[in-house]
Amino acid sequence: MTHPVVCEDNSEGSLNSSKMNKLSKLQSAYIAGFLDADGSIYIKLTRNNTYKYHFQVSPNIVFYQSSQSKTSLKTLQQMIQSGYLRSRNDGMEEYILGDTSSIRQLLKAVKPFLLFKQLQAELMLQILDLKKEVNSPADFLSLCTLIDNFKDLNYSKKRTVLAETVRLVLIEEGFITP
């Protein structure tokens, strides 16, 4: 179910990553605990013909809280100085980091303190590195195959675009042969 949203502080989705604060070890540990408990690390593949291989790769780190606890997400945003807040119509609030640079910086800072999402953090960093090296349809398909690993690490009931979907579109569009 999709929920209409209201974005706060930055309606376009993310602040300039160069503004992201350098976090202390204590802040990094706190954020890691928050992420482990009430956060998500994932990458979404979306069909979009304006992209070279007709799919958009969207990395995200999202923190969730009920609307009554919105203040804690605002505090996180002030601490990190990147990303944006979003109010859903189901009584939930989200703090979203969607730009690659901020995601990479945050994961490097919190990774040593993560207990439950260590594998997701490692996979995200690996994918972000590989994404920079995509030079062919075969490279892109390899990236999508790696992204598929999130379905085994996360509770991904809505994930419908998988590497196989991408492979079929790449064949259909003449990027690769069967």
C-alpha positions as CSV (number, residue, x, y, z in Angstrom):
1,M,0.0,0.0,0.0
2,T,1.4,3.4,-1.0
3,H,1.0,6.3,1.4
4,P,0.9,9.9,0.2
5,V,3.6,11.9,1.9
6,V,4.4,15.4,3.1
7,C,8.1,16.2,3.1
8,E,9.6,18.6,5.6
9,D,12.8,20.6,5.6
10,N,13.9,19.5,2.0
11,S,11.1,18.6,-0.4
12,E,13.6,17.4,-3.1
13,G,14.9,14.6,-1.0
14,S,18.3,15.2,0.4
15,L,20.6,17.9,1.5
16,N,24.0,18.4,0.0
17,S,26.1,15.6,1.4
18,S,29.1,17.8,2.0
19,K,27.1,19.3,4.8
20,M,26.9,16.0,6.6
21,N,28.3,16.3,10.1
22,K,31.4,14.4,11.2
23,L,29.9,12.1,13.9
24,S,31.6,11.3,17.2
25,K,31.9,7.7,18.3
26,L,29.1,8.2,20.7
27,Q,26.8,9.6,18.1
28,S,27.8,6.8,15.6
29,A,27.0,4.2,18.3
30,Y,23.7,5.9,19.1
31,I,22.7,6.1,15.4
32,A,23.7,2.4,14.8
33,G,21.4,1.3,17.7
34,F,18.6,3.4,16.2
35,L,19.2,1.9,12.8
36,D,19.4,-1.6,14.1
37,A,16.1,-1.2,16.0
38,D,14.0,1.2,13.9
39,G,15.7,1.5,10.6
40,S,16.2,-0.1,7.2
41,I,19.0,-0.3,4.7
42,Y,17.9,-1.2,1.2
43,I,18.1,-0.6,-2.6
44,K,15.1,-0.3,-4.8
45,L,15.2,-1.1,-8.5
46,T,12.5,0.9,-10.4
47,R,11.7,0.7,-14.1
48,N,12.6,4.1,-15.7
49,N,13.3,4.4,-19.4
50,T,15.1,7.7,-18.9
51,Y,18.1,5.7,-17.4
52,K,20.7,4.1,-19.6
53,Y,19.6,0.5,-18.9
54,H,16.0,1.5,-18.2
55,F,16.1,1.0,-14.4
56,Q,16.9,3.4,-11.6
57,V,19.0,2.1,-8.7
58,S,17.8,3.9,-5.5
59,P,19.8,3.3,-2.3
60,N,18.2,4.3,0.9
61,I,18.6,4.3,4.7
62,V,15.4,5.0,6.5
63,F,14.6,5.5,10.2
64,Y,11.0,5.0,11.3
65,Q,9.0,6.3,14.3
66,S,5.4,6.9,15.1
67,S,4.1,10.4,14.6
68,Q,4.2,11.0,18.4
69,S,8.0,10.4,18.4
70,K,8.7,12.7,15.4
71,T,11.1,14.7,17.6
72,S,13.6,11.9,17.8
73,L,13.8,11.8,14.0
74,K,14.3,15.6,13.8
75,T,17.1,15.1,16.4
76,L,18.8,12.5,14.1
77,Q,18.5,14.8,11.1
78,Q,20.1,17.6,13.0
79,M,22.9,15.3,14.2
80,I,23.6,13.9,10.7
81,Q,22.8,17.1,8.7
82,S,21.6,15.2,5.6
83,G,18.4,13.7,4.3
84,Y,14.8,14.6,4.8
85,L,11.7,13.9,7.0
86,R,8.5,12.5,5.6
87,S,5.1,12.1,7.2
88,R,3.0,9.1,6.1
89,N,-0.8,9.0,6.3
90,D,-0.6,5.9,8.5
91,G,0.7,7.7,11.6
92,M,4.4,6.9,10.8
93,E,7.3,9.3,10.3
94,E,10.4,8.5,8.2
95,Y,13.8,10.1,8.1
96,I,15.3,9.2,4.7
97,L,18.9,9.4,3.4
98,G,18.9,8.8,-0.3
99,D,22.1,10.2,-1.7
100,T,25.0,7.9,-2.2
101,S,27.6,10.1,-0.5
102,S,25.6,10.5,2.7
103,I,24.8,6.9,2.8
104,R,28.4,5.9,2.4
105,Q,29.6,8.3,5.0
106,L,26.9,7.3,7.5
107,L,27.5,3.5,7.0
108,K,31.2,3.9,7.5
109,A,30.7,5.8,10.7
110,V,28.1,3.4,12.2
111,K,29.2,0.0,10.8
112,P,31.5,-0.9,13.7
113,F,28.6,-0.4,16.1
114,L,25.8,-2.3,14.2
115,L,24.7,-5.6,15.7
116,F,21.8,-6.7,13.5
117,K,22.3,-4.9,10.2
118,Q,26.0,-5.4,9.7
119,L,25.4,-7.6,6.6
120,Q,23.1,-5.0,5.0
121,A,25.6,-2.2,5.6
122,E,28.4,-4.3,4.0
123,L,26.2,-5.2,1.1
124,M,25.2,-1.6,0.5
125,L,28.8,-0.4,0.6
126,Q,29.8,-3.1,-1.9
127,I,26.9,-2.2,-4.2
128,L,27.7,1.5,-4.0
129,D,31.3,0.7,-5.0
130,L,30.3,-1.6,-7.9
131,K,27.7,0.9,-9.1
132,K,30.5,3.3,-10.0
133,E,32.1,0.7,-12.2
134,V,29.1,-0.2,-14.3
135,N,30.2,0.2,-18.0
136,S,28.1,-2.4,-19.8
137,P,24.7,-4.1,-19.7
138,A,26.4,-7.2,-18.3
139,D,28.0,-5.1,-15.5
140,F,24.5,-3.6,-14.7
141,L,23.0,-7.1,-14.6
142,S,25.7,-8.2,-12.1
143,L,24.9,-5.2,-10.0
144,C,21.2,-6.1,-10.0
145,T,22.0,-9.7,-9.0
146,L,24.0,-8.3,-6.1
147,I,21.0,-6.1,-5.2
148,D,18.8,-9.2,-5.1
149,N,20.7,-10.2,-1.9
150,F,18.7,-7.6,0.0
151,K,15.6,-9.8,-0.3
152,D,17.3,-12.5,1.8
153,L,18.5,-10.0,4.4
154,N,15.4,-7.8,4.8
155,Y,11.7,-8.5,5.1
156,S,11.0,-7.5,1.5
157,K,7.4,-8.5,0.8
158,K,7.0,-5.7,-1.8
159,R,10.2,-6.4,-3.9
160,T,9.0,-7.3,-7.4
161,V,11.8,-6.0,-9.6
162,L,14.6,-8.5,-9.4
163,A,17.7,-9.2,-11.6
164,E,15.7,-11.6,-13.7
165,T,13.2,-8.8,-14.5
166,V,16.1,-6.6,-15.5
167,R,17.6,-9.4,-17.6
168,L,14.4,-9.8,-19.5
169,V,14.1,-6.1,-20.2
170,L,17.7,-5.9,-21.3
171,I,17.0,-8.7,-23.8
172,E,13.8,-7.1,-24.9
173,E,15.5,-3.7,-25.4
174,G,18.4,-5.3,-27.3
175,F,21.1,-4.5,-24.7
176,I,22.0,-8.2,-24.3
177,T,21.3,-11.5,-26.2
178,P,19.5,-14.4,-24.6
